[in-house]
Amino acid sequence: MSTLSEEKVFRDPIHGYVRVQDKVVWDCIQTREFQRLRRVKQLGSTSMVYHTSEHTRFAHSLGVYEIARRMINEVEDISRTLTEYEKITVKLAALLHDVGHAPFSHSFEAIMNSDHELYTIQIIKEESEVNKVLKEYKDTLPTDVASVINGTHPNKILCQMVSSQLDADRMDYLLRDSYFSGTKYGEFDLERILRTMRVADDKLTIKASGTHTIEDYIMARYHMYWQVYYHPVSRSYDTLLQKVFKRLFDLYKQDKGIALKLPMFKQLLEKKQLSNEEMYLLDDSACFYSFNLMSQIDDQILADLAKRVLNRNLFKYTSVDKKEEIEQRCLEKGYDLRYYFHQDYQSQNPYKPYSGKSQCIWVLEEDGSIKELSTVSTIVSSLSQNDSYEDEKIFFPKEVL
């Protein structure tokens, strides 16, 4: 793998510099698919609450790459364990892990009835500039990078670095989202985590002396979810997005011609998987342009919902014990409950050992034994043994009050 004649850097408020030495990494950054991430916000609806949350998937992806690069360079066990080809592979997986992300964060995945990982793998393995760059370096590189992202790579250390309960992805988005939202909830000591990270028994581990730092990291996740990601105002905006597309899908069933007025959503309306070219064209700007078109369309409900999205005329929210009362008020005001009433449930547990491919966080004791985090931390044990933290609300137009 060739290196650049001179190191390239990106100024970054979280990491100081994002450093690029490998030509294949630099070439991937220059591809149209990766540059598209400049046009996709990291936190779709959160800016409705925290107005400075305007950072992009591009910045986050560079940050994830930088943490993975530092893991390789600064954690001696990782550097010694991985081959040079594996180091390149995991850095590229970190860089490209979100290249298939749609606008409006994860709320758009429900609308598309698909997962961003599917499109990420599609872009990496099928015809695209990213695929071409990877294949120029090694024919099997697209498949190897994809296998790290979907957790099937035979060397599980690579998978843990990119997607686990203590990975480069989570560490960057907690710090970055906290910084740009203007909150302090997501802060933790990244430097200490890197300093105490080790490899033992083919697992990423943290030295016992770093346990308190991991506790802070787990608590940062807990607070960020409930204070930022699951904020009810953000959920209200997500609800409006879902209702816009529910109305659009219902209109399409009645008149297929509506797809001609909104060509950016033609494949979506036909419920077909988007091609790499169609995904490339789907960004925040395309969506907001479509909302402007919808706001002028000859359908009162769709036009109203689109205007609410554009002008932040959000639904109000209250507890579910008022469901029947609010439903009745909506009906009395002439609102169609299919589009103007929504019951939303959210749950989250900041650390759940043995939960699918997320795996566990392992602690390396002084005697060389490895223990699962919740068995050595009272704080984490309390969090993991409880059921997921839950919140349920109903959303409706403020005009009914």
C-alpha positions as a Markdown table, in Angstrom:
| # | Residue | x | y | z |
|---|---|---|---|---|
| 1 | Met | 0.0 | 0.0 | 0.0 |
| 2 | Ser | 1.5 | 3.3 | -1.1 |
| 3 | Thr | 1.7 | 6.3 | 1.2 |
| 4 | Leu | 1.4 | 10.0 | 0.2 |
| 5 | Ser | 4.6 | 12.0 | -0.4 |
| 6 | Glu | 3.3 | 14.4 | 2.3 |
| 7 | Glu | 0.8 | 13.9 | 5.1 |
| 8 | Lys | -2.6 | 15.5 | 4.5 |
| 9 | Val | -4.5 | 16.9 | 7.4 |
| 10 | Phe | -8.0 | 18.2 | 8.2 |
| 11 | Arg | -8.6 | 20.7 | 11.0 |
| 12 | Asp | -11.1 | 19.2 | 13.4 |
| 13 | Pro | -12.6 | 20.7 | 16.6 |
| 14 | Ile | -12.7 | 17.3 | 18.3 |
| 15 | His | -9.4 | 15.7 | 17.3 |
| 16 | Gly | -7.3 | 18.8 | 16.5 |
| 17 | Tyr | -6.1 | 17.2 | 13.2 |
| 18 | Val | -7.3 | 14.3 | 11.2 |
| 19 | Arg | -4.2 | 12.9 | 9.6 |
| 20 | Val | -4.0 | 11.0 | 6.3 |
| 21 | Gln | -0.9 | 9.2 | 5.2 |
| 22 | Asp | -2.3 | 6.4 | 3.0 |
| 23 | Lys | -3.0 | 7.2 | -0.6 |
| 24 | Val | -6.0 | 4.8 | -0.7 |
| 25 | Val | -7.6 | 6.6 | 2.2 |
| 26 | Trp | -7.0 | 10.0 | 0.6 |
| 27 | Asp | -8.4 | 8.7 | -2.8 |
| 28 | Cys | -11.6 | 7.4 | -1.0 |
| 29 | Ile | -12.1 | 10.8 | 0.6 |
| 30 | Gln | -12.1 | 12.4 | -2.9 |
| 31 | Thr | -14.8 | 10.1 | -4.3 |
| 32 | Arg | -18.2 | 11.5 | -5.1 |
| 33 | Glu | -19.9 | 9.1 | -2.7 |
| 34 | Phe | -17.8 | 10.2 | 0.2 |
| 35 | Gln | -18.1 | 13.9 | -0.7 |
| 36 | Arg | -21.9 | 13.5 | -0.7 |
| 37 | Leu | -21.7 | 13.1 | 3.1 |
| 38 | Arg | -20.9 | 16.9 | 3.2 |
| 39 | Arg | -24.5 | 17.3 | 2.2 |
| 40 | Val | -26.0 | 15.0 | 4.9 |
| 41 | Lys | -26.3 | 16.3 | 8.4 |
| 42 | Gln | -25.1 | 14.0 | 11.2 |
| 43 | Leu | -28.2 | 14.7 | 13.4 |
| 44 | Gly | -31.2 | 15.2 | 11.2 |
| 45 | Ser | -33.8 | 16.5 | 13.6 |
| 46 | Thr | -31.7 | 17.5 | 16.5 |
| 47 | Ser | -31.0 | 20.9 | 15.1 |
| 48 | Met | -34.7 | 21.7 | 15.8 |
| 49 | Val | -33.7 | 21.6 | 19.5 |
| 50 | Tyr | -30.0 | 22.4 | 19.5 |
| 51 | His | -29.6 | 24.9 | 16.6 |
| 52 | Thr | -25.9 | 24.5 | 16.3 |
| 53 | Ser | -26.1 | 20.8 | 15.5 |
| 54 | Glu | -25.3 | 21.4 | 11.9 |
| 55 | His | -22.3 | 19.1 | 11.5 |
| 56 | Thr | -22.2 | 16.5 | 8.8 |
| 57 | Arg | -21.7 | 12.7 | 8.2 |
| 58 | Phe | -18.5 | 13.8 | 6.4 |
| 59 | Ala | -17.0 | 15.3 | 9.5 |
| 60 | His | -18.1 | 12.3 | 11.7 |
| 61 | Ser | -16.7 | 9.8 | 9.2 |
| 62 | Leu | -13.3 | 11.5 | 9.2 |
| 63 | Gly | -13.4 | 11.5 | 13.0 |
| 64 | Val | -14.2 | 7.8 | 13.2 |
| 65 | Tyr | -11.3 | 7.2 | 10.8 |
| 66 | Glu | -9.0 | 9.3 | 13.0 |
| 67 | Ile | -9.8 | 7.3 | 16.2 |
| 68 | Ala | -9.2 | 4.0 | 14.4 |
| 69 | Arg | -5.9 | 5.4 | 13.1 |
| 70 | Arg | -4.9 | 6.4 | 16.6 |
| 71 | Met | -5.9 | 3.0 | 17.9 |
| 72 | Ile | -3.5 | 1.4 | 15.4 |
| 73 | Asn | -0.7 | 3.9 | 16.0 |
| 74 | Glu | -0.9 | 4.4 | 19.8 |
| 75 | Val | -2.2 | 1.0 | 21.1 |
| 76 | Glu | 0.9 | -1.2 | 20.9 |
| 77 | Asp | -1.1 | -4.4 | 21.2 |
| 78 | Ile | -3.2 | -3.5 | 18.1 |
| 79 | Ser | -0.2 | -2.3 | 16.1 |
| 80 | Arg | 1.6 | -5.6 | 16.8 |
| 81 | Thr | -1.4 | -7.8 | 16.3 |
| 82 | Leu | -2.7 | -6.5 | 12.9 |
| 83 | Thr | -1.0 | -7.0 | 9.6 |
| 84 | Glu | -0.3 | -4.0 | 7.4 |
| 85 | Tyr | -3.2 | -5.0 | 5.1 |
| 86 | Glu | -5.5 | -5.3 | 8.1 |
| 87 | Lys | -4.5 | -1.9 | 9.3 |
| 88 | Ile | -5.5 | -0.4 | 5.9 |
| 89 | Thr | -8.7 | -2.4 | 5.8 |
| 90 | Val | -9.9 | -1.3 | 9.3 |
| 91 | Lys | -9.0 | 2.4 | 8.6 |
| 92 | Leu | -11.1 | 2.3 | 5.4 |
| 93 | Ala | -14.0 | 0.5 | 7.2 |
| 94 | Ala | -13.9 | 3.3 | 9.8 |
| 95 | Leu | -13.9 | 6.0 | 7.1 |
| 96 | Leu | -16.6 | 4.4 | 4.9 |
| 97 | His | -18.9 | 3.0 | 7.6 |
| 98 | Asp | -21.6 | 5.7 | 7.0 |
| 99 | Val | -21.2 | 6.2 | 3.2 |
| 100 | Gly | -24.6 | 4.8 | 2.6 |
| 101 | His | -26.4 | 6.9 | 5.1 |
| 102 | Ala | -29.6 | 8.7 | 4.0 |
| 103 | Pro | -30.7 | 12.2 | 5.1 |
| 104 | Phe | -32.3 | 12.8 | 8.5 |
| 105 | Ser | -30.2 | 10.4 | 10.5 |
| 106 | His | -31.9 | 7.1 | 11.3 |
| 107 | Ser | -35.5 | 8.4 | 11.0 |
| 108 | Phe | -35.3 | 8.1 | 7.2 |
| 109 | Glu | -34.4 | 4.4 | 7.5 |
| 110 | Ala | -37.9 | 3.7 | 8.7 |
| 111 | Ile | -39.3 | 5.6 | 5.8 |
| 112 | Met | -37.1 | 3.7 | 3.3 |
| 113 | Asn | -37.7 | 0.4 | 5.2 |
| 114 | Ser | -34.0 | -0.3 | 5.0 |
| 115 | Asp | -30.8 | 0.0 | 6.9 |
| 116 | His | -28.0 | 2.4 | 6.0 |
| 117 | Glu | -25.5 | -0.5 | 6.4 |
| 118 | Leu | -27.2 | -2.2 | 3.4 |
| 119 | Tyr | -26.5 | 0.8 | 1.2 |
| 120 | Thr | -23.0 | 1.3 | 2.6 |
| 121 | Ile | -22.1 | -2.3 | 1.6 |
| 122 | Gln | -23.8 | -1.8 | -1.8 |
| 123 | Ile | -21.7 | 1.3 | -2.5 |
| 124 | Ile | -18.5 | -0.4 | -1.4 |
| 125 | Lys | -19.0 | -3.7 | -3.3 |
| 126 | Glu | -20.9 | -2.6 | -6.4 |
| 127 | Glu | -20.2 | -0.1 | -9.2 |
| 128 | Ser | -19.1 | 3.3 | -7.6 |
| 129 | Glu | -16.1 | 5.5 | -7.4 |
| 130 | Val | -15.4 | 4.1 | -3.9 |
| 131 | Asn | -15.4 | 0.5 | -5.3 |
| 132 | Lys | -13.1 | 1.5 | -8.2 |
| 133 | Val | -10.6 | 3.1 | -5.8 |
| 134 | Leu | -10.5 | 0.1 | -3.5 |
| 135 | Lys | -10.2 | -2.4 | -6.3 |
| 136 | Glu | -7.2 | -0.4 | -7.8 |
| 137 | Tyr | -5.3 | -1.2 | -4.6 |
| 138 | Lys | -6.4 | -4.8 | -4.2 |
| 139 | Asp | -9.2 | -6.7 | -5.9 |
| 140 | Thr | -10.5 | -8.2 | -2.6 |
| 141 | Leu | -10.3 | -4.9 | -0.7 |
| 142 | Pro | -14.0 | -4.0 | -1.2 |
| 143 | Thr | -15.1 | -7.3 | 0.2 |
| 144 | Asp | -12.7 | -7.2 | 3.1 |
| 145 | Val | -13.7 | -3.6 | 4.1 |
| 146 | Ala | -17.4 | -4.6 | 3.8 |
| 147 | Ser | -16.9 | -7.6 | 6.1 |
| 148 | Val | -15.5 | -5.4 | 8.8 |
| 149 | Ile | -18.5 | -3.1 | 8.6 |
| 150 | Asn | -21.1 | -5.9 | 8.7 |
| 151 | Gly | -19.1 | -7.8 | 11.4 |
| 152 | Thr | -18.2 | -10.9 | 9.4 |
| 153 | His | -14.5 | -10.4 | 9.1 |
| 154 | Pro | -12.5 | -13.4 | 10.5 |
| 155 | Asn | -10.3 | -11.1 | 12.6 |
| 156 | Lys | -12.9 | -9.9 | 15.2 |
| 157 | Ile | -10.6 | -7.2 | 16.5 |
| 158 | Leu | -11.1 | -5.2 | 13.3 |
| 159 | Cys | -14.9 | -5.5 | 13.8 |
| 160 | Gln | -14.7 | -4.4 | 17.4 |
| 161 | Met | -12.7 | -1.3 | 16.4 |
| 162 | Val | -15.4 | -0.2 | 14.1 |
| 163 | Ser | -18.7 | -1.6 | 15.5 |
| 164 | Ser | -18.9 | -2.7 | 19.1 |
| 165 | Gln | -20.0 | -1.3 | 22.5 |
| 166 | Leu | -16.6 | 0.5 | 22.7 |
| 167 | Asp | -15.7 | 1.5 | 19.1 |
| 168 | Ala | -14.4 | 4.4 | 17.1 |
| 169 | Asp | -17.9 | 5.2 | 15.8 |
| 170 | Arg | -19.5 | 5.7 | 19.2 |
| 171 | Met | -16.6 | 7.5 | 20.7 |
| 172 | Asp | -16.5 | 10.0 | 17.9 |
| 173 | Tyr | -20.3 | 10.7 | 17.7 |
| 174 | Leu | -20.6 | 11.1 | 21.4 |
| 175 | Leu | -17.8 | 13.7 | 21.6 |
| 176 | Arg | -18.8 | 15.4 | 18.3 |
| 177 | Asp | -22.6 | 15.5 | 18.9 |
| 178 | Ser | -22.0 | 16.8 | 22.4 |
| 179 | Tyr | -19.7 | 19.6 | 21.1 |
| 180 | Phe | -21.9 | 20.7 | 18.3 |
| 181 | Ser | -25.1 | 20.6 | 20.3 |
| 182 | Gly | -23.5 | 22.9 | 22.8 |
| 183 | Thr | -24.1 | 20.3 | 25.6 |
| 184 | Lys | -21.6 | 18.6 | 27.9 |
| 185 | Tyr | -23.5 | 15.3 | 28.2 |
| 186 | Gly | -21.3 | 13.3 | 25.8 |
| 187 | Glu | -17.9 | 14.2 | 27.2 |
| 188 | Phe | -15.5 | 11.5 | 28.3 |
| 189 | Asp | -11.7 | 10.9 | 28.4 |
| 190 | Leu | -10.8 | 9.5 | 25.0 |
| 191 | Glu | -7.1 | 9.9 | 25.7 |
| 192 | Arg | -7.3 | 7.7 | 28.8 |
| 193 | Ile | -9.3 | 5.1 | 26.9 |
| 194 | Leu | -6.6 | 4.8 | 24.2 |
| 195 | Arg | -3.9 | 4.7 | 26.9 |
| 196 | Thr | -5.5 | 1.8 | 28.7 |
| 197 | Met | -6.7 | -0.2 | 25.7 |
| 198 | Arg | -5.1 | -3.6 | 25.2 |
| 199 | Val | -5.6 | -6.8 | 23.2 |
| 200 | Ala | -6.0 | -10.1 | 25.1 |
| 201 | Asp | -7.4 | -13.4 | 24.0 |
| 202 | Asp | -8.2 | -12.0 | 20.6 |
| 203 | Lys | -10.4 | -9.3 | 22.2 |
| 204 | Leu | -10.1 | -5.5 | 22.6 |
| 205 | Thr | -9.9 | -4.9 | 26.4 |
| 206 | Ile | -9.4 | -2.1 | 28.8 |
| 207 | Lys | -7.0 | -2.3 | 31.7 |
| 208 | Ala | -8.6 | -2.5 | 35.1 |
| 209 | Ser | -7.1 | 0.9 | 35.9 |
| 210 | Gly | -9.2 | 2.4 | 33.1 |
| 211 | Thr | -12.6 | 1.1 | 34.4 |
| 212 | His | -13.7 | 4.5 | 35.8 |
| 213 | Thr | -13.1 | 6.1 | 32.4 |
| 214 | Ile | -15.3 | 3.5 | 30.7 |
| 215 | Glu | -18.0 | 4.2 | 33.4 |
| 216 | Asp | -17.9 | 7.8 | 32.3 |
| 217 | Tyr | -18.2 | 6.8 | 28.7 |
| 218 | Ile | -21.3 | 4.6 | 29.4 |
| 219 | Met | -22.9 | 7.4 | 31.4 |
| 220 | Ala | -22.2 | 9.8 | 28.5 |
| 221 | Arg | -24.1 | 7.5 | 26.2 |
| 222 | Tyr | -27.0 | 7.4 | 28.6 |
| 223 | His | -27.3 | 11.1 | 28.9 |
| 224 | Met | -26.8 | 11.9 | 25.2 |
| 225 | Tyr | -29.6 | 9.6 | 24.3 |
| 226 | Trp | -32.2 | 11.0 | 26.6 |
| 227 | Gln | -31.1 | 14.7 | 26.6 |
| 228 | Val | -30.2 | 15.0 | 22.9 |
| 229 | Tyr | -31.1 | 12.1 | 20.6 |
| 230 | Tyr | -34.5 | 11.3 | 22.1 |
| 231 | His | -35.4 | 14.8 | 23.0 |
| 232 | Pro | -39.2 | 15.1 | 22.5 |
| 233 | Val | -38.9 | 18.1 | 20.2 |
| 234 | Ser | -36.6 | 16.1 | 18.0 |
| 235 | Arg | -39.0 | 13.2 | 18.0 |
| 236 | Ser | -41.8 | 15.6 | 17.1 |
| 237 | Tyr | -39.9 | 16.6 | 14.0 |
| 238 | Asp | -39.2 | 12.9 | 13.1 |
| 239 | Thr | -43.0 | 12.3 | 13.5 |
| 240 | Leu | -43.8 | 15.0 | 11.0 |
| 241 | Leu | -41.3 | 13.5 | 8.5 |
| 242 | Gln | -43.0 | 10.1 | 8.9 |
| 243 | Lys | -46.4 | 11.6 | 8.4 |
| 244 | Val | -45.3 | 13.5 | 5.3 |
| 245 | Phe | -44.1 | 10.3 | 3.7 |
| 246 | Lys | -47.1 | 8.3 | 4.9 |
| 247 | Arg | -49.4 | 10.8 | 3.1 |
| 248 | Leu | -47.2 | 10.7 | 0.1 |
| 249 | Phe | -47.3 | 6.9 | -0.1 |
| 250 | Asp | -51.1 | 6.9 | 0.3 |
| 251 | Leu | -51.4 | 9.5 | -2.5 |
| 252 | Tyr | -49.2 | 7.4 | -4.7 |
| 253 | Lys | -51.5 | 4.4 | -4.3 |
| 254 | Gln | -54.3 | 6.5 | -5.7 |
| 255 | Asp | -52.3 | 8.3 | -8.4 |
| 256 | Lys | -49.0 | 7.1 | -9.7 |
| 257 | Gly | -48.5 | 10.4 | -11.4 |
| 258 | Ile | -47.4 | 12.1 | -8.2 |
| 259 | Ala | -44.0 | 10.4 | -8.7 |
| 260 | Leu | -43.5 | 12.6 | -11.8 |
| 261 | Lys | -43.8 | 15.7 | -9.6 |
| 262 | Leu | -41.3 | 14.4 | -7.1 |
| 263 | Pro | -38.7 | 12.5 | -9.2 |
| 264 | Met | -36.2 | 12.3 | -6.3 |
| 265 | Phe | -38.6 | 9.9 | -4.6 |
| 266 | Lys | -39.7 | 7.8 | -7.6 |
| 267 | Gln | -37.9 | 4.6 | -6.5 |
| 268 | Leu | -38.8 | 5.2 | -2.9 |
| 269 | Leu | -42.5 | 5.4 | -3.8 |
| 270 | Glu | -42.2 | 2.2 | -5.9 |
| 271 | Lys | -40.6 | 0.6 | -2.9 |
| 272 | Lys | -37.6 | -0.4 | -4.8 |
| 273 | Gln | -34.0 | -0.5 | -3.5 |
| 274 | Leu | -32.1 | 2.6 | -4.6 |
| 275 | Ser | -29.2 | 2.3 | -6.9 |
| 276 | Asn | -25.9 | 3.8 | -6.0 |
| 277 | Glu | -26.6 | 6.7 | -8.4 |
| 278 | Glu | -30.0 | 7.3 | -6.8 |
| 279 | Met | -28.5 | 7.2 | -3.3 |
| 280 | Tyr | -25.8 | 9.7 | -4.4 |
| 281 | Leu | -28.6 | 12.1 | -5.4 |
| 282 | Leu | -30.5 | 11.7 | -2.2 |
| 283 | Asp | -29.2 | 14.3 | 0.3 |
| 284 | Asp | -30.6 | 17.0 | 2.6 |
| 285 | Ser | -30.9 | 19.5 | -0.2 |
| 286 | Ala | -32.9 | 17.2 | -2.4 |
| 287 | Cys | -35.3 | 16.4 | 0.5 |
| 288 | Phe | -35.9 | 20.1 | 1.4 |
| 289 | Tyr | -36.5 | 20.9 | -2.2 |
| 290 | Ser | -39.1 | 18.1 | -2.3 |
| 291 | Phe | -40.8 | 19.5 | 0.8 |
| 292 | Asn | -41.0 | 22.9 | -1.0 |
| 293 | Leu | -42.7 | 21.2 | -3.9 |
| 294 | Met | -45.0 | 19.3 | -1.6 |
| 295 | Ser | -46.0 | 22.5 | 0.1 |
| 296 | Gln | -47.4 | 23.7 | -3.2 |
| 297 | Ile | -49.1 | 20.5 | -4.2 |
| 298 | Asp | -52.8 | 20.1 | -4.7 |
| 299 | Asp | -53.4 | 18.1 | -1.5 |
| 300 | Gln | -54.3 | 19.9 | 1.6 |
| 301 | Ile | -52.9 | 17.4 | 4.0 |
| 302 | Leu | -49.6 | 16.8 | 2.3 |
| 303 | Ala | -49.1 | 20.6 | 1.7 |
| 304 | Asp | -49.8 | 21.3 | 5.4 |
| 305 | Leu | -47.5 | 18.6 | 6.7 |
| 306 | Ala | -44.7 | 19.8 | 4.3 |
| 307 | Lys | -45.1 | 23.4 | 5.5 |
| 308 | Arg | -44.9 | 22.2 | 9.1 |
| 309 | Val | -41.6 | 20.5 | 8.4 |
| 310 | Leu | -40.2 | 23.6 | 6.5 |
| 311 | Asn | -41.3 | 26.1 | 9.1 |
| 312 | Arg | -40.8 | 24.1 | 12.3 |
| 313 | Asn | -44.5 | 24.2 | 13.1 |
| 314 | Leu | -44.1 | 21.1 | 15.2 |
| 315 | Phe | -46.6 | 18.8 | 16.8 |
| 316 | Lys | -47.1 | 19.2 | 20.6 |
| 317 | Tyr | -46.6 | 16.2 | 22.8 |
| 318 | Thr | -47.9 | 14.9 | 26.1 |
| 319 | Ser | -48.1 | 11.6 | 28.1 |
| 320 | Val | -50.1 | 8.7 | 26.7 |
| 321 | Asp | -52.6 | 8.8 | 29.6 |
| 322 | Lys | -54.3 | 11.7 | 27.7 |
| 323 | Lys | -54.5 | 9.6 | 24.4 |
| 324 | Glu | -58.3 | 9.3 | 24.3 |
| 325 | Glu | -58.9 | 13.0 | 25.1 |
| 326 | Ile | -56.4 | 14.2 | 22.5 |
| 327 | Glu | -57.7 | 11.8 | 19.8 |
| 328 | Gln | -61.2 | 13.2 | 20.4 |
| 329 | Arg | -60.0 | 16.8 | 20.2 |
| 330 | Cys | -58.3 | 16.0 | 16.9 |
| 331 | Leu | -61.4 | 14.5 | 15.4 |
| 332 | Glu | -63.5 | 17.5 | 16.6 |
| 333 | Lys | -61.1 | 19.8 | 14.8 |
| 334 | Gly | -61.3 | 17.8 | 11.6 |
| 335 | Tyr | -57.8 | 16.3 | 11.7 |
| 336 | Asp | -57.3 | 12.9 | 10.1 |
| 337 | Leu | -55.7 | 10.8 | 12.9 |
| 338 | Arg | -53.6 | 8.8 | 10.4 |
| 339 | Tyr | -51.6 | 11.9 | 9.7 |
| 340 | Tyr | -52.1 | 14.2 | 12.7 |
| 341 | Phe | -51.8 | 11.8 | 15.7 |
| 342 | His | -48.9 | 9.6 | 16.6 |
| 343 | Gln | -47.9 | 7.5 | 19.6 |
| 344 | Asp | -44.2 | 7.2 | 19.9 |
| 345 | Tyr | -42.2 | 4.8 | 22.1 |
| 346 | Gln | -38.4 | 5.0 | 22.7 |
| 347 | Ser | -36.2 | 2.8 | 24.9 |
| 348 | Gln | -32.5 | 2.6 | 25.4 |
| 349 | Asn | -30.0 | 0.8 | 27.6 |
| 350 | Pro | -26.5 | 2.4 | 27.5 |
| 351 | Tyr | -24.8 | -1.0 | 28.0 |
| 352 | Lys | -26.2 | -4.4 | 27.4 |
| 353 | Pro | -23.6 | -7.3 | 27.6 |
| 354 | Tyr | -23.9 | -10.1 | 25.2 |
| 355 | Ser | -26.4 | -8.2 | 22.9 |
| 356 | Gly | -25.9 | -9.4 | 19.4 |
| 357 | Lys | -22.9 | -8.2 | 17.3 |
| 358 | Ser | -22.4 | -5.3 | 19.7 |
| 359 | Gln | -20.5 | -7.7 | 22.0 |
| 360 | Cys | -19.2 | -6.8 | 25.5 |
| 361 | Ile | -16.7 | -4.5 | 26.9 |
| 362 | Trp | -13.9 | -6.5 | 28.5 |
| 363 | Val | -11.7 | -5.6 | 31.4 |
| 364 | Leu | -8.1 | -6.9 | 31.7 |
| 365 | Glu | -7.2 | -7.6 | 35.3 |
| 366 | Glu | -3.7 | -7.3 | 36.7 |
| 367 | Asp | -3.5 | -11.1 | 36.9 |
| 368 | Gly | -4.2 | -11.4 | 33.2 |
| 369 | Ser | -7.8 | -12.6 | 33.6 |
| 370 | Ile | -10.5 | -11.0 | 31.4 |
| 371 | Lys | -13.8 | -10.0 | 32.9 |
| 372 | Glu | -17.0 | -8.6 | 31.4 |
| 373 | Leu | -17.4 | -4.9 | 32.4 |
| 374 | Ser | -20.6 | -5.2 | 34.4 |
| 375 | Thr | -19.0 | -7.8 | 36.7 |
| 376 | Val | -16.4 | -5.4 | 37.9 |
| 377 | Ser | -18.3 | -2.1 | 37.9 |
| 378 | Thr | -21.2 | -1.5 | 40.3 |
| 379 | Ile | -22.4 | 1.5 | 38.2 |
| 380 | Val | -22.5 | -0.5 | 34.9 |
| 381 | Ser | -23.9 | -3.6 | 36.6 |
| 382 | Ser | -26.9 | -1.5 | 37.9 |
| 383 | Leu | -27.5 | -0.1 | 34.4 |
| 384 | Ser | -27.2 | -3.4 | 32.6 |
| 385 | Gln | -29.4 | -5.4 | 35.0 |
| 386 | Asn | -32.3 | -3.0 | 34.7 |
| 387 | Asp | -34.7 | -3.2 | 31.8 |
| 388 | Ser | -34.2 | -0.6 | 29.1 |
| 389 | Tyr | -35.1 | 2.9 | 30.0 |
| 390 | Glu | -38.4 | 3.8 | 28.3 |
| 391 | Asp | -40.4 | 6.8 | 27.3 |
| 392 | Glu | -43.8 | 7.0 | 25.5 |
| 393 | Lys | -45.5 | 10.1 | 24.3 |
| 394 | Ile | -48.3 | 11.1 | 21.9 |
| 395 | Phe | -47.8 | 13.8 | 19.3 |
| 396 | Phe | -50.6 | 16.0 | 17.8 |
| 397 | Pro | -51.2 | 19.5 | 16.3 |
| 398 | Lys | -51.0 | 22.3 | 18.8 |
| 399 | Glu | -54.1 | 23.8 | 17.2 |
| 400 | Val | -56.3 | 21.2 | 19.1 |
| 401 | Leu | -55.4 | 22.6 | 22.5 |
